[in-house]
Amino acid sequence: ARPEVRAAKINHTAVRGAHRKHEPTFHDKYGTMVLLGGAAMFTAVWSYVFTSLNVEWGISPVGRVTPSEWRG
């Protein structure tokens, strides 16, 4: 066979394999929805933590605690 014909067959085989339809996987079907759902849950949970739990952030005793006399 001539080199041009052999190259054309190889190229045709490669293209045929690339255009084969594949069944969508779980990630193809639901990946975006899972990502958006996770982002929504993340936002909801941290919004609750920051607004409802009354957590005192940055608890530093500097300026609030006065040392008592040493009893030795």
Backbone as ProteinMPNN parsed JSONL, in Angstrom:
{"seq_chain_A": "ARPEVRAAKINHTAVRGAHRKHEPTFHDKYGTMVLLGGAAMFTAVWSYVFTSLNVEWGISPVGRVTPSEWRG", "coords_chain_A": {"N_chain_A": [[0.845, -1.187, 0.0], [0.352, 2.253, -0.633], [2.058, 4.998, 1.028], [0.384, 7.218, 1.463], [-2.196, 6.176, 1.443], [-2.116, 4.425, 3.612], [-1.712, 6.26, 5.713], [-4.093, 7.68, 5.542], [-5.945, 5.697, 6.265], [-5.201, 5.222, 8.935], [-5.719, 7.727, 10.039], [-8.481, 7.866, 9.584], [-9.395, 5.797, 11.238], [-8.704, 6.803, 13.764], [-10.315, 9.093, 13.92], [-12.854, 7.946, 13.771], [-13.0, 6.544, 16.191], [-12.997, 8.649, 17.981], [-15.437, 9.871, 17.646], [-17.334, 8.231, 18.632], [-20.324, 7.588, 20.355], [-20.797, 7.864, 23.822], [-22.153, 6.468, 26.821], [-23.682, 8.663, 29.099], [-22.061, 9.391, 32.154], [-22.465, 9.24, 35.762], [-21.406, 11.652, 36.645], [-21.543, 13.199, 34.355], [-24.299, 13.424, 34.087], [-25.278, 14.429, 36.593], [-23.37, 16.059, 37.731], [-23.105, 18.932, 37.755], [-25.389, 19.7, 39.189], [-24.932, 18.458, 41.647], [-22.647, 19.83, 42.457], [-23.657, 22.485, 42.663], [-25.632, 22.067, 44.593], [-24.062, 21.297, 46.785], [-22.608, 23.666, 47.167], [-24.694, 25.367, 47.898], [-25.544, 24.177, 50.314], [-23.2, 24.475, 51.837], [-23.063, 27.284, 51.988], [-25.473, 27.805, 53.349], [-25.129, 26.479, 55.83], [-22.834, 27.763, 56.933], [-23.808, 30.364, 57.01], [-25.782, 30.097, 58.954], [-24.15, 29.41, 61.133], [-22.632, 31.741, 61.48], [-24.59, 33.625, 62.086], [-26.543, 32.69, 63.946], [-25.576, 31.174, 66.118], [-24.348, 32.655, 68.061], [-21.591, 32.793, 68.535], [-18.641, 33.778, 70.061], [-16.347, 35.459, 68.458], [-12.829, 35.642, 67.989], [-11.769, 35.471, 70.642], [-9.966, 36.88, 72.945], [-8.044, 37.28, 75.837], [-6.705, 39.598, 76.374], [-6.646, 42.738, 77.83], [-9.062, 42.309, 79.103], [-8.795, 40.639, 81.237], [-7.693, 40.92, 84.491], [-4.782, 40.629, 86.376], [-4.567, 38.855, 89.488], [-3.479, 39.308, 92.912], [-0.526, 37.631, 93.959], [-0.656, 34.729, 95.87], [1.352, 33.406, 98.009]], "CA_chain_A": [[0.0, 0.0, 0.0], [1.109, 3.503, -0.676], [2.066, 5.676, 2.337], [-0.759, 8.127, 1.625], [-3.377, 5.371, 1.756], [-1.951, 3.935, 4.976], [-1.936, 7.398, 6.609], [-5.521, 7.997, 5.518], [-6.647, 4.684, 7.056], [-4.909, 5.468, 10.351], [-6.441, 8.935, 10.413], [-9.901, 7.529, 9.611], [-9.622, 4.992, 12.433], [-8.629, 7.679, 14.934], [-11.496, 9.958, 13.934], [-14.025, 7.117, 14.052], [-13.02, 6.265, 17.622], [-13.244, 9.864, 18.748], [-16.82, 10.311, 17.502], [-18.246, 7.22, 19.152], [-21.129, 8.11, 21.461], [-20.65, 7.12, 25.07], [-23.256, 6.701, 27.74], [-23.291, 9.653, 30.105], [-21.791, 8.858, 33.485], [-23.133, 9.961, 36.848], [-20.896, 13.023, 36.688], [-22.098, 13.904, 33.203], [-25.719, 13.691, 34.315], [-25.629, 15.133, 37.822], [-22.222, 16.741, 38.312], [-23.363, 20.35, 38.008], [-26.382, 19.823, 40.253], [-24.283, 18.088, 42.906], [-21.775, 20.947, 42.812], [-24.479, 23.613, 43.106], [-26.265, 21.683, 45.857], [-23.041, 21.376, 47.827], [-22.319, 25.079, 47.421], [-25.838, 25.917, 48.628], [-25.483, 23.671, 51.689], [-22.056, 25.128, 52.472], [-23.456, 28.659, 52.29], [-26.529, 27.804, 54.36], [-24.585, 26.076, 57.132], [-21.975, 28.811, 57.481], [-24.661, 31.516, 57.333], [-26.375, 29.781, 60.251], [-23.105, 29.468, 62.159], [-22.221, 33.129, 61.723], [-25.672, 34.501, 62.531], [-27.455, 32.18, 64.964], [-24.996, 30.458, 67.246], [-23.782, 33.625, 69.007], [-20.216, 32.436, 68.84], [-17.826, 34.968, 70.278], [-15.172, 35.278, 67.62], [-11.647, 36.389, 68.393], [-11.768, 35.573, 72.1], [-8.635, 37.143, 73.474], [-8.165, 37.82, 77.196], [-5.919, 40.829, 76.522], [-7.465, 43.894, 78.148], [-10.265, 41.931, 79.834], [-8.439, 39.892, 82.437], [-6.726, 41.624, 85.343], [-4.107, 39.661, 87.243], [-4.802, 39.006, 90.926], [-2.263, 39.263, 93.728], [0.033, 36.307, 94.163], [-0.767, 34.258, 97.248], [2.376, 32.401, 98.106]], "C_chain_A": [[0.882, 1.24, 0.0], [1.047, 4.179, 0.694], [0.865, 6.59, 2.541], [-2.013, 7.359, 2.043], [-3.3, 4.868, 3.189], [-2.224, 5.063, 5.98], [-3.416, 7.751, 6.665], [-6.31, 6.988, 6.348], [-6.434, 4.903, 8.549], [-5.7, 6.671, 10.836], [-7.936, 8.642, 10.523], [-10.248, 6.723, 10.864], [-9.623, 5.866, 13.682], [-9.867, 8.554, 15.037], [-12.739, 9.162, 14.295], [-14.122, 6.819, 15.548], [-13.377, 7.481, 18.446], [-14.71, 10.268, 18.697], [-17.824, 9.297, 18.024], [-19.017, 7.81, 20.333], [-20.915, 7.231, 22.686], [-21.848, 7.418, 25.952], [-22.819, 7.713, 28.775], [-23.106, 9.001, 31.471], [-22.586, 9.646, 34.518], [-22.706, 11.42, 36.862], [-21.391, 13.841, 35.506], [-23.543, 14.314, 33.464], [-25.942, 14.674, 35.463], [-24.509, 15.988, 38.397], [-22.483, 18.19, 38.666], [-24.347, 20.521, 39.155], [-25.785, 19.465, 41.613], [-23.385, 19.226, 43.376], [-22.584, 22.124, 43.344], [-25.182, 23.3, 44.426], [-25.289, 21.745, 47.016], [-22.698, 22.81, 48.176], [-23.454, 25.728, 48.212], [-25.831, 25.453, 50.083], [-24.355, 24.336, 52.467], [-22.435, 26.542, 52.901], [-24.5, 28.701, 53.399], [-25.982, 27.479, 55.741], [-23.733, 27.186, 57.722], [-22.755, 30.088, 57.769], [-25.313, 31.307, 58.691], [-25.34, 29.92, 61.365], [-22.774, 30.916, 62.492], [-23.332, 33.987, 62.299], [-26.429, 33.99, 63.75], [-26.8, 31.583, 66.193], [-24.404, 31.37, 68.313], [-22.385, 33.222, 69.464], [-19.428, 33.721, 69.007], [-16.503, 34.763, 69.561], [-14.026, 36.118, 68.144], [-11.564, 36.546, 69.899], [-10.329, 35.7, 72.592], [-8.781, 37.761, 74.86], [-7.435, 39.149, 77.385], [-6.863, 42.003, 76.739], [-8.711, 43.57, 78.94], [-9.954, 41.249, 81.157], [-7.416, 40.703, 83.216], [-6.087, 40.604, 86.276], [-4.409, 39.924, 88.719], [-3.467, 38.912, 91.661], [-1.827, 37.821, 93.93], [-0.099, 35.921, 95.619], [0.222, 33.119, 97.419], [2.598, 31.779, 99.4]], "O_chain_A": [[1.984, 1.262, 0.549], [0.096, 3.963, 1.446], [0.375, 6.727, 3.662], [-2.789, 7.82, 2.88], [-4.3, 4.881, 3.906], [-2.894, 4.842, 6.989], [-3.933, 8.086, 7.73], [-7.241, 7.366, 7.059], [-7.372, 4.785, 9.338], [-6.285, 6.641, 11.919], [-8.592, 9.115, 11.451], [-11.289, 6.953, 11.479], [-10.46, 5.683, 14.565], [-10.41, 8.736, 16.127], [-13.588, 9.645, 15.043], [-15.217, 6.841, 16.11], [-13.996, 7.356, 19.503], [-15.189, 10.942, 19.609], [-19.031, 9.482, 17.875], [-18.433, 8.453, 21.204], [-20.859, 6.005, 22.586], [-22.474, 8.473, 25.847], [-21.7, 7.634, 29.283], [-23.906, 8.161, 31.884], [-23.289, 10.598, 34.184], [-23.526, 12.315, 37.065], [-21.633, 15.041, 35.635], [-23.959, 15.416, 33.107], [-26.701, 15.634, 35.327], [-24.685, 16.588, 39.457], [-22.124, 18.637, 39.755], [-24.163, 21.394, 40.004], [-26.102, 20.101, 42.618], [-23.365, 19.552, 44.563], [-22.23, 22.701, 44.373], [-25.311, 24.175, 45.283], [-25.642, 22.193, 48.107], [-22.517, 23.139, 49.348], [-23.205, 26.547, 49.097], [-26.085, 26.249, 50.988], [-24.535, 24.718, 53.624], [-22.165, 26.95, 54.031], [-24.42, 29.544, 54.293], [-26.337, 28.137, 56.719], [-23.891, 27.522, 58.896], [-22.398, 30.827, 58.686], [-25.388, 32.238, 59.493], [-25.63, 30.485, 62.42], [-22.65, 31.272, 63.664], [-23.046, 34.994, 62.947], [-26.921, 34.803, 64.531], [-27.446, 31.501, 67.237], [-23.999, 30.891, 69.373], [-22.055, 33.309, 70.646], [-19.535, 34.64, 68.194], [-15.651, 33.992, 70.004], [-14.246, 37.2, 68.689], [-11.313, 37.647, 70.39], [-9.584, 34.721, 72.638], [-9.575, 38.685, 75.034], [-7.538, 39.762, 78.447], [-7.766, 42.241, 75.937], [-9.374, 44.491, 79.418], [-10.762, 41.28, 82.085], [-6.396, 41.123, 82.668], [-6.786, 39.804, 86.896], [-4.497, 41.076, 89.146], [-2.459, 38.488, 91.095], [-2.651, 36.915, 94.054], [0.292, 36.678, 96.507], [-0.05, 31.989, 97.013], [3.465, 30.914, 99.528]]}, "name": "protein", "num_of_chains": 1, "seq": "ARPEVRAAKINHTAVRGAHRKHEPTFHDKYGTMVLLGGAAMFTAVWSYVFTSLNVEWGISPVGRVTPSEWRG"}
